Amino acid sequence: MKRYDLRHLKDGFEPRMREILSVHKAGEVAIFLFEIGDFSPIQRSADLVKECGYELLNSLKFNEVDWTIVTKK
């Protein structure tokens, strides 16, 4: 299980998330933390996970501005 903090990228976290998913080992769980602002990044991240061939295991609000998703291939 690996955790990736993408909050410093603000709304531009998707390219980095795609890069991580492309090299992440199959069978290993990846946890991503990112800022949401409005709620559009949540759907975009779920779409990205599916597009990369991963399963979205969990998606939840971490605090007032951050969101966490858990994925596995």
Distance bins in CASP14 RR format, pairs under 12 A and 6 or more apart:
PFRMAT RR
TARGET T0000
AUTHOR 0000-0000-0000
RMODE 2
METHOD distances of the structure
MODEL  1
1 24 0 0 0 0 0 1 0 0 0 0 0
1 25 0 0 0 0 0 1 0 0 0 0 0
1 27 0 0 0 0 0 1 0 0 0 0 0
1 28 1 0 0 1 0 0 0 0 0 0 0
1 29 1 0 1 0 0 0 0 0 0 0 0
1 30 1 0 0 1 0 0 0 0 0 0 0
1 31 1 0 0 1 0 0 0 0 0 0 0
1 32 0 0 0 0 0 1 0 0 0 0 0
1 57 0 0 0 0 0 1 0 0 0 0 0
1 70 0 0 0 0 1 0 0 0 0 0 0
1 71 0 0 0 0 0 1 0 0 0 0 0
1 72 0 0 0 0 1 0 0 0 0 0 0
2 20 0 0 0 0 1 0 0 0 0 0 0
2 21 0 0 0 0 0 1 0 0 0 0 0
2 23 0 0 0 0 0 1 0 0 0 0 0
2 24 1 0 0 1 0 0 0 0 0 0 0
2 25 0 0 0 0 1 0 0 0 0 0 0
2 27 0 0 0 0 0 1 0 0 0 0 0
2 28 1 0 0 1 0 0 0 0 0 0 0
2 29 1 0 0 1 0 0 0 0 0 0 0
2 30 1 0 1 0 0 0 0 0 0 0 0
2 31 1 0 0 1 0 0 0 0 0 0 0
2 32 0 0 0 0 1 0 0 0 0 0 0
2 33 0 0 0 0 0 1 0 0 0 0 0
2 70 0 0 0 0 0 1 0 0 0 0 0
2 71 0 0 0 0 0 1 0 0 0 0 0
2 72 0 0 0 0 0 1 0 0 0 0 0
3 20 0 0 0 0 0 1 0 0 0 0 0
3 28 0 0 0 0 0 1 0 0 0 0 0
3 29 0 0 0 0 1 0 0 0 0 0 0
3 30 1 0 0 1 0 0 0 0 0 0 0
3 31 1 0 1 0 0 0 0 0 0 0 0
3 32 1 0 0 1 0 0 0 0 0 0 0
3 33 1 0 0 1 0 0 0 0 0 0 0
3 34 0 0 0 0 0 1 0 0 0 0 0
3 62 0 0 0 0 0 1 0 0 0 0 0
3 68 0 0 0 0 1 0 0 0 0 0 0
3 69 0 0 0 0 0 1 0 0 0 0 0
3 70 0 0 0 0 1 0 0 0 0 0 0
3 71 0 0 0 0 0 1 0 0 0 0 0
4 13 0 0 0 0 1 0 0 0 0 0 0
4 16 0 0 0 0 1 0 0 0 0 0 0
4 17 1 0 0 1 0 0 0 0 0 0 0
4 18 0 0 0 0 0 1 0 0 0 0 0
4 19 0 0 0 0 0 1 0 0 0 0 0
4 20 1 0 1 0 0 0 0 0 0 0 0
4 21 0 0 0 0 1 0 0 0 0 0 0
4 23 0 0 0 0 0 1 0 0 0 0 0
4 24 0 0 0 0 1 0 0 0 0 0 0
4 28 0 0 0 0 0 1 0 0 0 0 0
4 29 0 0 0 0 0 1 0 0 0 0 0
4 30 1 0 0 1 0 0 0 0 0 0 0
4 31 1 0 0 1 0 0 0 0 0 0 0
4 32 1 0 1 0 0 0 0 0 0 0 0
4 33 1 0 0 1 0 0 0 0 0 0 0
4 34 0 0 0 0 1 0 0 0 0 0 0
4 45 0 0 0 0 0 1 0 0 0 0 0
4 68 0 0 0 0 0 1 0 0 0 0 0
4 69 0 0 0 0 0 1 0 0 0 0 0
4 70 0 0 0 0 0 1 0 0 0 0 0
4 71 0 0 0 0 0 1 0 0 0 0 0
5 13 0 0 0 0 1 0 0 0 0 0 0
5 16 0 0 0 0 0 1 0 0 0 0 0
5 17 0 0 0 0 0 1 0 0 0 0 0
5 20 0 0 0 0 0 1 0 0 0 0 0
5 30 0 0 0 0 0 1 0 0 0 0 0
5 31 0 0 0 0 1 0 0 0 0 0 0
5 32 0 0 0 0 1 0 0 0 0 0 0
5 33 1 0 1 0 0 0 0 0 0 0 0
5 34 0 0 0 0 1 0 0 0 0 0 0
5 35 0 0 0 0 0 1 0 0 0 0 0
5 62 0 0 0 0 0 1 0 0 0 0 0
5 66 0 0 0 0 1 0 0 0 0 0 0
5 67 0 0 0 0 0 1 0 0 0 0 0
5 68 0 0 0 0 0 1 0 0 0 0 0
6 12 0 0 0 0 1 0 0 0 0 0 0
6 13 1 1 0 0 0 0 0 0 0 0 0
6 14 0 0 0 0 1 0 0 0 0 0 0
6 15 0 0 0 0 0 1 0 0 0 0 0
6 16 1 0 1 0 0 0 0 0 0 0 0
6 17 1 0 0 1 0 0 0 0 0 0 0
6 18 0 0 0 0 0 1 0 0 0 0 0
6 19 0 0 0 0 0 1 0 0 0 0 0
6 20 0 0 0 0 1 0 0 0 0 0 0
6 21 0 0 0 0 0 1 0 0 0 0 0
6 30 0 0 0 0 0 1 0 0 0 0 0
6 31 0 0 0 0 0 1 0 0 0 0 0
6 32 1 0 1 0 0 0 0 0 0 0 0
6 33 1 0 0 1 0 0 0 0 0 0 0
6 34 1 0 1 0 0 0 0 0 0 0 0
6 35 0 0 0 0 1 0 0 0 0 0 0
6 36 0 0 0 0 0 1 0 0 0 0 0
6 41 0 0 0 0 1 0 0 0 0 0 0
6 45 0 0 0 0 1 0 0 0 0 0 0
6 48 0 0 0 0 0 1 0 0 0 0 0
6 62 0 0 0 0 0 1 0 0 0 0 0
6 66 0 0 0 0 1 0 0 0 0 0 0
6 67 0 0 0 0 1 0 0 0 0 0 0
6 68 0 0 0 0 0 1 0 0 0 0 0
6 69 0 0 0 0 0 1 0 0 0 0 0
7 13 1 0 0 1 0 0 0 0 0 0 0
7 16 0 0 0 0 0 1 0 0 0 0 0
7 17 0 0 0 0 0 1 0 0 0 0 0
7 32 0 0 0 0 1 0 0 0 0 0 0
7 33 1 0 1 0 0 0 0 0 0 0 0
7 34 1 0 1 0 0 0 0 0 0 0 0
7 35 1 0 1 0 0 0 0 0 0 0 0
7 36 0 0 0 0 1 0 0 0 0 0 0
7 37 0 0 0 0 0 1 0 0 0 0 0
7 41 0 0 0 0 0 1 0 0 0 0 0
7 62 0 0 0 0 1 0 0 0 0 0 0
7 63 0 0 0 0 0 1 0 0 0 0 0
7 65 0 0 0 0 1 0 0 0 0 0 0
7 66 1 0 0 1 0 0 0 0 0 0 0
7 67 0 0 0 0 1 0 0 0 0 0 0
7 68 0 0 0 0 0 1 0 0 0 0 0
8 16 0 0 0 0 1 0 0 0 0 0 0
8 33 0 0 0 0 0 1 0 0 0 0 0
8 34 0 0 0 0 1 0 0 0 0 0 0
8 35 0 0 0 0 1 0 0 0 0 0 0
8 66 0 0 0 0 0 1 0 0 0 0 0
9 15 0 0 0 0 1 0 0 0 0 0 0
9 16 1 0 1 0 0 0 0 0 0 0 0
9 17 0 0 0 0 1 0 0 0 0 0 0
9 18 0 0 0 0 0 1 0 0 0 0 0
9 19 0 0 0 0 0 1 0 0 0 0 0
9 20 0 0 0 0 0 1 0 0 0 0 0
9 32 0 0 0 0 0 1 0 0 0 0 0
9 33 0 0 0 0 0 1 0 0 0 0 0
9 34 1 0 0 1 0 0 0 0 0 0 0
9 35 0 0 0 0 1 0 0 0 0 0 0
9 41 0 0 0 0 0 1 0 0 0 0 0
10 16 0 0 0 0 0 1 0 0 0 0 0
10 34 0 0 0 0 1 0 0 0 0 0 0
10 35 1 0 1 0 0 0 0 0 0 0 0
10 36 0 0 0 0 0 1 0 0 0 0 0
10 37 0 0 0 0 1 0 0 0 0 0 0
10 41 0 0 0 0 1 0 0 0 0 0 0
10 65 0 0 0 0 0 1 0 0 0 0 0
10 66 0 0 0 0 0 1 0 0 0 0 0
11 34 0 0 0 0 1 0 0 0 0 0 0
11 35 1 0 0 1 0 0 0 0 0 0 0
11 36 0 0 0 0 1 0 0 0 0 0 0
11 37 1 0 0 1 0 0 0 0 0 0 0
11 38 0 0 0 0 1 0 0 0 0 0 0
11 40 0 0 0 0 1 0 0 0 0 0 0
11 41 1 0 0 1 0 0 0 0 0 0 0
11 42 0 0 0 0 0 1 0 0 0 0 0
11 44 0 0 0 0 1 0 0 0 0 0 0
11 45 0 0 0 0 0 1 0 0 0 0 0
11 65 0 0 0 0 0 1 0 0 0 0 0
11 67 0 0 0 0 0 1 0 0 0 0 0
12 18 0 0 0 0 0 1 0 0 0 0 0
12 34 0 0 0 0 1 0 0 0 0 0 0
12 35 0 0 0 0 1 0 0 0 0 0 0
12 36 0 0 0 0 0 1 0 0 0 0 0
12 37 0 0 0 0 0 1 0 0 0 0 0
12 40 0 0 0 0 0 1 0 0 0 0 0
12 41 0 0 0 0 1 0 0 0 0 0 0
12 44 0 0 0 0 1 0 0 0 0 0 0
12 45 0 0 0 0 0 1 0 0 0 0 0
12 48 0 0 0 0 0 1 0 0 0 0 0
13 19 0 0 0 0 0 1 0 0 0 0 0
13 20 0 0 0 0 0 1 0 0 0 0 0
13 21 0 0 0 0 0 1 0 0 0 0 0
13 32 1 0 0 1 0 0 0 0 0 0 0
13 33 0 0 0 0 1 0 0 0 0 0 0
13 34 1 0 1 0 0 0 0 0 0 0 0
13 35 1 0 0 1 0 0 0 0 0 0 0
13 36 0 0 0 0 0 1 0 0 0 0 0
13 37 0 0 0 0 0 1 0 0 0 0 0
13 41 1 0 0 1 0 0 0 0 0 0 0
13 42 0 0 0 0 0 1 0 0 0 0 0
13 44 0 0 0 0 1 0 0 0 0 0 0
13 45 1 0 0 1 0 0 0 0 0 0 0
13 48 0 0 0 0 1 0 0 0 0 0 0
13 66 0 0 0 0 0 1 0 0 0 0 0
13 67 0 0 0 0 0 1 0 0 0 0 0
13 69 0 0 0 0 0 1 0 0 0 0 0
14 20 0 0 0 0 0 1 0 0 0 0 0
14 21 0 0 0 0 0 1 0 0 0 0 0
14 32 0 0 0 0 0 1 0 0 0 0 0
14 34 0 0 0 0 1 0 0 0 0 0 0
14 40 0 0 0 0 0 1 0 0 0 0 0
14 41 1 0 0 1 0 0 0 0 0 0 0
14 42 0 0 0 0 0 1 0 0 0 0 0
14 43 0 0 0 0 0 1 0 0 0 0 0
14 44 1 0 0 1 0 0 0 0 0 0 0
14 45 1 0 0 1 0 0 0 0 0 0 0
14 46 0 0 0 0 0 1 0 0 0 0 0
14 47 0 0 0 0 1 0 0 0 0 0 0
14 48 1 0 1 0 0 0 0 0 0 0 0
14 49 0 0 0 0 0 1 0 0 0 0 0
14 51 0 0 0 0 0 1 0 0 0 0 0
14 52 0 0 0 0 0 1 0 0 0 0 0
15 21 0 0 0 0 0 1 0 0 0 0 0
15 22 0 0 0 0 0 1 0 0 0 0 0
15 44 0 0 0 0 0 1 0 0 0 0 0
15 48 0 0 0 0 1 0 0 0 0 0 0
16 22 0 0 0 0 0 1 0 0 0 0 0
16 23 0 0 0 0 0 1 0 0 0 0 0
16 32 0 0 0 0 1 0 0 0 0 0 0
16 33 0 0 0 0 0 1 0 0 0 0 0
16 34 0 0 0 0 1 0 0 0 0 0 0
16 45 0 0 0 0 0 1 0 0 0 0 0
16 48 0 0 0 0 0 1 0 0 0 0 0
17 23 0 0 0 0 0 1 0 0 0 0 0
17 24 0 0 0 0 0 1 0 0 0 0 0
17 30 0 0 0 0 1 0 0 0 0 0 0
17 31 0 0 0 0 0 1 0 0 0 0 0
17 32 1 0 1 0 0 0 0 0 0 0 0
17 33 0 0 0 0 0 1 0 0 0 0 0
17 34 1 0 0 1 0 0 0 0 0 0 0
17 41 0 0 0 0 0 1 0 0 0 0 0
17 44 0 0 0 0 1 0 0 0 0 0 0
17 45 1 0 0 1 0 0 0 0 0 0 0
17 46 0 0 0 0 0 1 0 0 0 0 0
17 47 0 0 0 0 0 1 0 0 0 0 0
17 48 1 0 0 1 0 0 0 0 0 0 0
17 49 0 0 0 0 1 0 0 0 0 0 0
17 51 0 0 0 0 0 1 0 0 0 0 0
17 52 0 0 0 0 1 0 0 0 0 0 0
17 54 0 0 0 0 0 1 0 0 0 0 0
17 67 0 0 0 0 0 1 0 0 0 0 0
17 69 0 0 0 0 1 0 0 0 0 0 0
17 71 0 0 0 0 1 0 0 0 0 0 0
18 24 0 0 0 0 0 1 0 0 0 0 0
18 32 0 0 0 0 0 1 0 0 0 0 0
18 44 0 0 0 0 0 1 0 0 0 0 0
18 45 0 0 0 0 0 1 0 0 0 0 0
18 47 0 0 0 0 0 1 0 0 0 0 0
18 48 1 0 0 1 0 0 0 0 0 0 0
18 49 0 0 0 0 1 0 0 0 0 0 0
18 51 0 0 0 0 1 0 0 0 0 0 0
18 52 1 0 0 1 0 0 0 0 0 0 0
18 53 0 0 0 0 0 1 0 0 0 0 0
18 54 0 0 0 0 0 1 0 0 0 0 0
18 71 0 0 0 0 0 1 0 0 0 0 0
19 30 0 0 0 0 0 1 0 0 0 0 0
19 32 0 0 0 0 0 1 0 0 0 0 0
19 48 0 0 0 0 0 1 0 0 0 0 0
19 52 0 0 0 0 0 1 0 0 0 0 0
20 28 0 0 0 0 0 1 0 0 0 0 0
20 30 1 0 0 1 0 0 0 0 0 0 0
20 31 0 0 0 0 0 1 0 0 0 0 0
20 32 1 0 0 1 0 0 0 0 0 0 0
20 34 0 0 0 0 0 1 0 0 0 0 0
20 45 0 0 0 0 0 1 0 0 0 0 0
20 48 0 0 0 0 0 1 0 0 0 0 0
20 49 0 0 0 0 0 1 0 0 0 0 0
20 52 0 0 0 0 1 0 0 0 0 0 0
20 54 0 0 0 0 0 1 0 0 0 0 0
20 69 0 0 0 0 0 1 0 0 0 0 0
20 71 0 0 0 0 1 0 0 0 0 0 0
20 73 0 0 0 0 0 1 0 0 0 0 0
21 28 0 0 0 0 0 1 0 0 0 0 0
21 30 1 0 0 1 0 0 0 0 0 0 0
21 32 0 0 0 0 1 0 0 0 0 0 0
21 45 0 0 0 0 0 1 0 0 0 0 0
21 48 1 0 0 1 0 0 0 0 0 0 0
21 49 1 0 0 1 0 0 0 0 0 0 0
21 50 0 0 0 0 0 1 0 0 0 0 0
21 51 0 0 0 0 1 0 0 0 0 0 0
21 52 1 0 1 0 0 0 0 0 0 0 0
21 53 0 0 0 0 1 0 0 0 0 0 0
21 54 1 0 0 1 0 0 0 0 0 0 0
21 55 0 0 0 0 0 1 0 0 0 0 0
21 56 0 0 0 0 0 1 0 0 0 0 0
21 69 0 0 0 0 0 1 0 0 0 0 0
21 71 1 0 0 1 0 0 0 0 0 0 0
21 72 0 0 0 0 0 1 0 0 0 0 0
21 73 1 0 0 1 0 0 0 0 0 0 0
22 30 0 0 0 0 0 1 0 0 0 0 0
22 48 0 0 0 0 0 1 0 0 0 0 0
22 51 0 0 0 0 0 1 0 0 0 0 0
22 52 1 0 0 1 0 0 0 0 0 0 0
22 53 0 0 0 0 0 1 0 0 0 0 0
22 54 0 0 0 0 0 1 0 0 0 0 0
22 73 0 0 0 0 0 1 0 0 0 0 0
23 30 0 0 0 0 0 1 0 0 0 0 0
23 52 0 0 0 0 0 1 0 0 0 0 0
23 73 0 0 0 0 0 1 0 0 0 0 0
24 30 1 0 1 0 0 0 0 0 0 0 0
24 31 0 0 0 0 0 1 0 0 0 0 0
24 32 0 0 0 0 0 1 0 0 0 0 0
24 49 0 0 0 0 0 1 0 0 0 0 0
24 52 0 0 0 0 1 0 0 0 0 0 0
24 53 0 0 0 0 0 1 0 0 0 0 0
24 54 0 0 0 0 1 0 0 0 0 0 0
24 71 0 0 0 0 1 0 0 0 0 0 0
24 72 0 0 0 0 1 0 0 0 0 0 0
24 73 1 0 0 1 0 0 0 0 0 0 0
25 54 0 0 0 0 0 1 0 0 0 0 0
25 72 0 0 0 0 0 1 0 0 0 0 0
25 73 0 0 0 0 1 0 0 0 0 0 0
26 52 0 0 0 0 0 1 0 0 0 0 0
26 53 0 0 0 0 1 0 0 0 0 0 0
26 54 0 0 0 0 1 0 0 0 0 0 0
26 55 0 0 0 0 0 1 0 0 0 0 0
26 71 0 0 0 0 0 1 0 0 0 0 0
26 72 0 0 0 0 1 0 0 0 0 0 0
26 73 1 0 1 0 0 0 0 0 0 0 0
27 53 0 0 0 0 0 1 0 0 0 0 0
27 54 0 0 0 0 1 0 0 0 0 0 0
27 55 0 0 0 0 1 0 0 0 0 0 0
27 57 0 0 0 0 0 1 0 0 0 0 0
27 71 0 0 0 0 0 1 0 0 0 0 0
27 72 1 0 1 0 0 0 0 0 0 0 0
27 73 1 0 1 0 0 0 0 0 0 0 0
28 54 0 0 0 0 0 1 0 0 0 0 0
28 57 0 0 0 0 0 1 0 0 0 0 0
28 70 0 0 0 0 0 1 0 0 0 0 0
28 71 0 0 0 0 1 0 0 0 0 0 0
28 72 1 0 0 1 0 0 0 0 0 0 0
28 73 1 0 0 1 0 0 0 0 0 0 0
29 54 0 0 0 0 0 1 0 0 0 0 0
29 55 0 0 0 0 1 0 0 0 0 0 0
29 56 0 0 0 0 0 1 0 0 0 0 0
29 57 1 0 0 1 0 0 0 0 0 0 0
29 58 0 0 0 0 1 0 0 0 0 0 0
29 69 0 0 0 0 0 1 0 0 0 0 0
29 70 1 0 0 1 0 0 0 0 0 0 0
29 71 1 0 0 1 0 0 0 0 0 0 0
29 72 1 0 1 0 0 0 0 0 0 0 0
29 73 0 0 0 0 1 0 0 0 0 0 0
30 45 0 0 0 0 0 1 0 0 0 0 0
30 49 0 0 0 0 1 0 0 0 0 0 0
30 52 0 0 0 0 0 1 0 0 0 0 0
30 54 1 0 0 1 0 0 0 0 0 0 0
30 55 0 0 0 0 0 1 0 0 0 0 0
30 56 0 0 0 0 0 1 0 0 0 0 0
30 57 0 0 0 0 1 0 0 0 0 0 0
30 58 0 0 0 0 0 1 0 0 0 0 0
30 68 0 0 0 0 0 1 0 0 0 0 0
30 69 0 0 0 0 1 0 0 0 0 0 0
30 70 1 0 0 1 0 0 0 0 0 0 0
30 71 1 0 1 0 0 0 0 0 0 0 0
30 72 1 0 0 1 0 0 0 0 0 0 0
30 73 0 0 0 0 1 0 0 0 0 0 0
31 49 0 0 0 0 0 1 0 0 0 0 0
31 56 0 0 0 0 0 1 0 0 0 0 0
31 57 0 0 0 0 1 0 0 0 0 0 0
31 58 0 0 0 0 1 0 0 0 0 0 0
31 59 0 0 0 0 0 1 0 0 0 0 0
31 60 0 0 0 0 0 1 0 0 0 0 0
31 62 0 0 0 0 0 1 0 0 0 0 0
31 67 0 0 0 0 0 1 0 0 0 0 0
31 68 1 0 0 1 0 0 0 0 0 0 0
31 69 1 0 0 1 0 0 0 0 0 0 0
31 70 1 0 1 0 0 0 0 0 0 0 0
31 71 1 0 0 1 0 0 0 0 0 0 0
31 72 0 0 0 0 0 1 0 0 0 0 0
32 41 0 0 0 0 0 1 0 0 0 0 0
32 42 0 0 0 0 0 1 0 0 0 0 0
32 45 1 0 0 1 0 0 0 0 0 0 0
32 46 0 0 0 0 0 1 0 0 0 0 0
32 48 0 0 0 0 1 0 0 0 0 0 0
32 49 0 0 0 0 1 0 0 0 0 0 0
32 52 0 0 0 0 0 1 0 0 0 0 0
32 54 0 0 0 0 0 1 0 0 0 0 0
32 56 0 0 0 0 0 1 0 0 0 0 0
32 57 0 0 0 0 0 1 0 0 0 0 0
32 58 0 0 0 0 0 1 0 0 0 0 0
32 59 0 0 0 0 1 0 0 0 0 0 0
32 60 0 0 0 0 0 1 0 0 0 0 0
32 62 0 0 0 0 0 1 0 0 0 0 0
32 66 0 0 0 0 0 1 0 0 0 0 0
32 67 0 0 0 0 1 0 0 0 0 0 0
32 68 1 0 0 1 0 0 0 0 0 0 0
32 69 1 0 1 0 0 0 0 0 0 0 0
32 70 1 0 0 1 0 0 0 0 0 0 0
32 71 1 0 0 1 0 0 0 0 0 0 0
33 41 0 0 0 0 0 1 0 0 0 0 0
33 45 0 0 0 0 0 1 0 0 0 0 0
33 59 0 0 0 0 0 1 0 0 0 0 0
33 60 0 0 0 0 0 1 0 0 0 0 0
33 61 0 0 0 0 0 1 0 0 0 0 0
33 62 1 0 0 1 0 0 0 0 0 0 0
33 63 0 0 0 0 1 0 0 0 0 0 0
33 65 0 0 0 0 0 1 0 0 0 0 0
33 66 1 0 1 0 0 0 0 0 0 0 0
33 67 1 0 0 1 0 0 0 0 0 0 0
33 68 1 0 1 0 0 0 0 0 0 0 0
33 69 0 0 0 0 1 0 0 0 0 0 0
33 70 0 0 0 0 0 1 0 0 0 0 0
34 40 0 0 0 0 0 1 0 0 0 0 0
34 41 1 0 0 1 0 0 0 0 0 0 0
34 42 0 0 0 0 1 0 0 0 0 0 0
34 44 0 0 0 0 0 1 0 0 0 0 0
34 45 1 0 0 1 0 0 0 0 0 0 0
34 48 0 0 0 0 0 1 0 0 0 0 0
34 59 0 0 0 0 0 1 0 0 0 0 0
34 61 0 0 0 0 0 1 0 0 0 0 0
34 62 0 0 0 0 1 0 0 0 0 0 0
34 65 0 0 0 0 1 0 0 0 0 0 0
34 66 1 0 0 1 0 0 0 0 0 0 0
34 67 1 0 1 0 0 0 0 0 0 0 0
34 68 0 0 0 0 1 0 0 0 0 0 0
34 69 0 0 0 0 1 0 0 0 0 0 0
35 41 1 0 0 1 0 0 0 0 0 0 0
35 42 0 0 0 0 0 1 0 0 0 0 0
35 45 0 0 0 0 0 1 0 0 0 0 0
35 61 0 0 0 0 0 1 0 0 0 0 0
35 62 0 0 0 0 1 0 0 0 0 0 0
35 63 0 0 0 0 0 1 0 0 0 0 0
35 64 0 0 0 0 0 1 0 0 0 0 0
35 65 1 0 1 0 0 0 0 0 0 0 0
35 66 1 0 1 0 0 0 0 0 0 0 0
35 67 1 0 0 1 0 0 0 0 0 0 0
35 68 0 0 0 0 0 1 0 0 0 0 0
36 42 1 0 0 1 0 0 0 0 0 0 0
36 43 0 0 0 0 0 1 0 0 0 0 0
36 44 0 0 0 0 0 1 0 0 0 0 0
36 45 0 0 0 0 1 0 0 0 0 0 0
36 59 0 0 0 0 0 1 0 0 0 0 0
36 60 0 0 0 0 0 1 0 0 0 0 0
36 61 1 0 0 1 0 0 0 0 0 0 0
36 62 0 0 0 0 1 0 0 0 0 0 0
36 63 0 0 0 0 0 1 0 0 0 0 0
36 64 0 0 0 0 1 0 0 0 0 0 0
36 65 1 0 0 1 0 0 0 0 0 0 0
36 66 1 0 0 1 0 0 0 0 0 0 0
36 67 1 0 1 0 0 0 0 0 0 0 0
36 68 0 0 0 0 0 1 0 0 0 0 0
36 69 0 0 0 0 0 1 0 0 0 0 0
37 61 0 0 0 0 0 1 0 0 0 0 0
37 64 0 0 0 0 1 0 0 0 0 0 0
37 65 1 0 0 1 0 0 0 0 0 0 0
37 66 0 0 0 0 1 0 0 0 0 0 0
37 67 0 0 0 0 1 0 0 0 0 0 0
38 44 0 0 0 0 0 1 0 0 0 0 0
38 65 0 0 0 0 0 1 0 0 0 0 0
38 67 0 0 0 0 0 1 0 0 0 0 0
39 45 0 0 0 0 0 1 0 0 0 0 0
39 46 0 0 0 0 0 1 0 0 0 0 0
39 59 0 0 0 0 0 1 0 0 0 0 0
39 61 0 0 0 0 1 0 0 0 0 0 0
39 65 0 0 0 0 0 1 0 0 0 0 0
39 67 0 0 0 0 1 0 0 0 0 0 0
40 46 0 0 0 0 0 1 0 0 0 0 0
40 47 0 0 0 0 0 1 0 0 0 0 0
40 67 0 0 0 0 0 1 0 0 0 0 0
41 47 0 0 0 0 0 1 0 0 0 0 0
41 48 0 0 0 0 1 0 0 0 0 0 0
41 59 0 0 0 0 0 1 0 0 0 0 0
41 65 0 0 0 0 0 1 0 0 0 0 0
41 66 0 0 0 0 0 1 0 0 0 0 0
41 67 1 0 0 1 0 0 0 0 0 0 0
41 69 0 0 0 0 0 1 0 0 0 0 0
42 48 0 0 0 0 0 1 0 0 0 0 0
42 49 0 0 0 0 0 1 0 0 0 0 0
42 56 0 0 0 0 0 1 0 0 0 0 0
42 59 1 0 0 1 0 0 0 0 0 0 0
42 60 0 0 0 0 1 0 0 0 0 0 0
42 61 0 0 0 0 1 0 0 0 0 0 0
42 62 0 0 0 0 0 1 0 0 0 0 0
42 66 0 0 0 0 0 1 0 0 0 0 0
42 67 1 0 1 0 0 0 0 0 0 0 0
42 68 0 0 0 0 0 1 0 0 0 0 0
42 69 0 0 0 0 1 0 0 0 0 0 0
43 49 0 0 0 0 0 1 0 0 0 0 0
43 50 0 0 0 0 0 1 0 0 0 0 0
43 56 0 0 0 0 0 1 0 0 0 0 0
43 59 0 0 0 0 1 0 0 0 0 0 0
43 67 0 0 0 0 0 1 0 0 0 0 0
43 69 0 0 0 0 0 1 0 0 0 0 0
44 50 0 0 0 0 0 1 0 0 0 0 0
44 51 0 0 0 0 0 1 0 0 0 0 0
44 59 0 0 0 0 0 1 0 0 0 0 0
44 67 0 0 0 0 0 1 0 0 0 0 0
44 69 0 0 0 0 0 1 0 0 0 0 0
45 51 0 0 0 0 0 1 0 0 0 0 0
45 52 0 0 0 0 0 1 0 0 0 0 0
45 54 0 0 0 0 0 1 0 0 0 0 0
45 56 0 0 0 0 1 0 0 0 0 0 0
45 59 1 0 0 1 0 0 0 0 0 0 0
45 67 1 0 0 1 0 0 0 0 0 0 0
45 68 0 0 0 0 0 1 0 0 0 0 0
45 69 1 0 1 0 0 0 0 0 0 0 0
45 70 0 0 0 0 0 1 0 0 0 0 0
45 71 0 0 0 0 1 0 0 0 0 0 0
46 52 0 0 0 0 0 1 0 0 0 0 0
46 53 0 0 0 0 0 1 0 0 0 0 0
46 54 0 0 0 0 0 1 0 0 0 0 0
46 55 0 0 0 0 0 1 0 0 0 0 0
46 56 1 0 1 0 0 0 0 0 0 0 0
46 57 0 0 0 0 0 1 0 0 0 0 0
46 58 0 0 0 0 0 1 0 0 0 0 0
46 59 1 0 0 1 0 0 0 0 0 0 0
46 67 0 0 0 0 0 1 0 0 0 0 0
46 69 1 0 0 1 0 0 0 0 0 0 0
46 70 0 0 0 0 0 1 0 0 0 0 0
46 71 0 0 0 0 1 0 0 0 0 0 0
47 53 0 0 0 0 0 1 0 0 0 0 0
47 54 0 0 0 0 0 1 0 0 0 0 0
47 56 0 0 0 0 1 0 0 0 0 0 0
47 59 0 0 0 0 0 1 0 0 0 0 0
47 69 0 0 0 0 0 1 0 0 0 0 0
48 54 0 0 0 0 1 0 0 0 0 0 0
48 56 0 0 0 0 1 0 0 0 0 0 0
48 69 0 0 0 0 1 0 0 0 0 0 0
48 71 0 0 0 0 1 0 0 0 0 0 0
49 55 1 0 0 1 0 0 0 0 0 0 0
49 56 1 0 1 0 0 0 0 0 0 0 0
49 57 0 0 0 0 1 0 0 0 0 0 0
49 58 0 0 0 0 0 1 0 0 0 0 0
49 59 0 0 0 0 1 0 0 0 0 0 0
49 69 1 0 0 1 0 0 0 0 0 0 0
49 70 0 0 0 0 1 0 0 0 0 0 0
49 71 1 0 1 0 0 0 0 0 0 0 0
49 72 0 0 0 0 1 0 0 0 0 0 0
49 73 0 0 0 0 1 0 0 0 0 0 0
50 56 1 0 0 1 0 0 0 0 0 0 0
50 69 0 0 0 0 0 1 0 0 0 0 0
50 71 0 0 0 0 1 0 0 0 0 0 0
50 73 0 0 0 0 0 1 0 0 0 0 0
51 71 0 0 0 0 0 1 0 0 0 0 0
52 71 0 0 0 0 1 0 0 0 0 0 0
52 72 0 0 0 0 0 1 0 0 0 0 0
52 73 0 0 0 0 1 0 0 0 0 0 0
53 71 0 0 0 0 1 0 0 0 0 0 0
53 72 0 0 0 0 0 1 0 0 0 0 0
53 73 1 0 0 1 0 0 0 0 0 0 0
54 69 0 0 0 0 1 0 0 0 0 0 0
54 70 0 0 0 0 0 1 0 0 0 0 0
54 71 1 0 1 0 0 0 0 0 0 0 0
54 72 1 0 0 1 0 0 0 0 0 0 0
54 73 1 0 1 0 0 0 0 0 0 0 0
55 69 0 0 0 0 0 1 0 0 0 0 0
55 70 0 0 0 0 1 0 0 0 0 0 0
55 71 1 0 0 1 0 0 0 0 0 0 0
55 72 1 0 1 0 0 0 0 0 0 0 0
55 73 1 0 0 1 0 0 0 0 0 0 0
56 68 0 0 0 0 0 1 0 0 0 0 0
56 69 1 0 0 1 0 0 0 0 0 0 0
56 70 1 0 0 1 0 0 0 0 0 0 0
56 71 1 0 1 0 0 0 0 0 0 0 0
56 72 0 0 0 0 1 0 0 0 0 0 0
56 73 0 0 0 0 0 1 0 0 0 0 0
57 68 0 0 0 0 0 1 0 0 0 0 0
57 69 0 0 0 0 1 0 0 0 0 0 0
57 70 1 0 1 0 0 0 0 0 0 0 0
57 71 1 0 0 1 0 0 0 0 0 0 0
57 72 1 0 1 0 0 0 0 0 0 0 0
57 73 0 0 0 0 0 1 0 0 0 0 0
58 67 0 0 0 0 0 1 0 0 0 0 0
58 68 1 0 0 1 0 0 0 0 0 0 0
58 69 1 0 0 1 0 0 0 0 0 0 0
58 70 1 0 1 0 0 0 0 0 0 0 0
58 71 0 0 0 0 1 0 0 0 0 0 0
58 72 0 0 0 0 1 0 0 0 0 0 0
59 67 1 0 0 1 0 0 0 0 0 0 0
59 68 1 0 0 1 0 0 0 0 0 0 0
59 69 1 0 1 0 0 0 0 0 0 0 0
59 70 1 0 0 1 0 0 0 0 0 0 0
59 71 0 0 0 0 1 0 0 0 0 0 0
60 66 0 0 0 0 0 1 0 0 0 0 0
60 67 1 0 0 1 0 0 0 0 0 0 0
60 68 1 0 1 0 0 0 0 0 0 0 0
60 69 1 0 0 1 0 0 0 0 0 0 0
60 70 0 0 0 0 1 0 0 0 0 0 0
61 67 1 0 1 0 0 0 0 0 0 0 0
61 68 1 0 0 1 0 0 0 0 0 0 0
61 69 0 0 0 0 0 1 0 0 0 0 0
62 68 1 0 1 0 0 0 0 0 0 0 0
62 69 0 0 0 0 1 0 0 0 0 0 0
62 70 0 0 0 0 0 1 0 0 0 0 0
END
